[in-house]
Amino acid sequence: MAKNELKTLIRVHKFELDERQRKLGNLLRFEQSLENRKILLAERFKEEEAAANSSPVAALTFGAYVDWHIEENRRVDRALADVRQEILDMREEIRAAYQELKTFEITQENRDKREWTELERKMNAVLDEIGLTLYRRRRQENDEQADGGDDPARTAGSQS
């Protein structure tokens, strides 16, 4: 796999992870709205019950309201069970996606470290070669000066 392909794969996995997290957020908001709906139904039931106890006309329709209330509570409960299962599934998907993303990121980090180590090794080899070359030149210059490098006859003889 080429160097850039892994970085592209990491970006794609990050995007997918973000999308899953957004979906989870939407599911959690929906779950909260269903919980709020249950609270609202309970409050409304108390109001209707109080109205039925205080008014004989309201008491006539209270039975139909109770039937509707029970069915609506069942629908909300089913929807809550479904969304909670979706939340569990989405959390598992997020966990798996995160784990996969981490694997790619660690692989990329290791690759980068190997490349950096190789680059440092090559740079050190070049610097060592430069240093060795400079050392040899200085040594040669020092040897030439010690041997009397000022004598033109000697310098001409050694160049031949």
C-alpha positions, 0 to 999 in steps of 0.5 A: 500500500502506497504512503498516501493511500494509508493517509487517505484511508485514515481520512475516510475512516475518520469521516465514517467515524464522525458520521456514525457519531452524528447518527448516535447523537441523533438517536440519543436526541430521539430517545430523549424526545421519546422520554419527554413524550412519556412524561408529557403523556403521564402529565396529560393523563393526570390532567384528564383524570382530574378533569374527569373527576370534576366534570361528569361530561368529561367522565363520559369521554375518559374511557376512550382517552384511557384506551388511547393513552394505553395504546400511545404508551405502548407505541412510545415504549416500542419506539424506545426499545427500538431506538435503544437497540439502535443506540447499542448497535451504533455504539458497537459500530463506533467502537469497531470503527474507532479500533480500526481507525486506531490500527491505521493510525498506529501503522502510519505512525510506525511507517513515519518513524521508519521513514524518519529513522531511515532519513536520519541514517542517510543524513548521518552517513552523508555528514560522516562522509563530509566530515571524513573528506574534510579530515582527509583534506586537512590531514593531507594539507598538514602532511604537505606542510610538514613535508615542506610543501613550500618547496616548488620542486617537491610539489612539482615532483609529487604532481607528476 
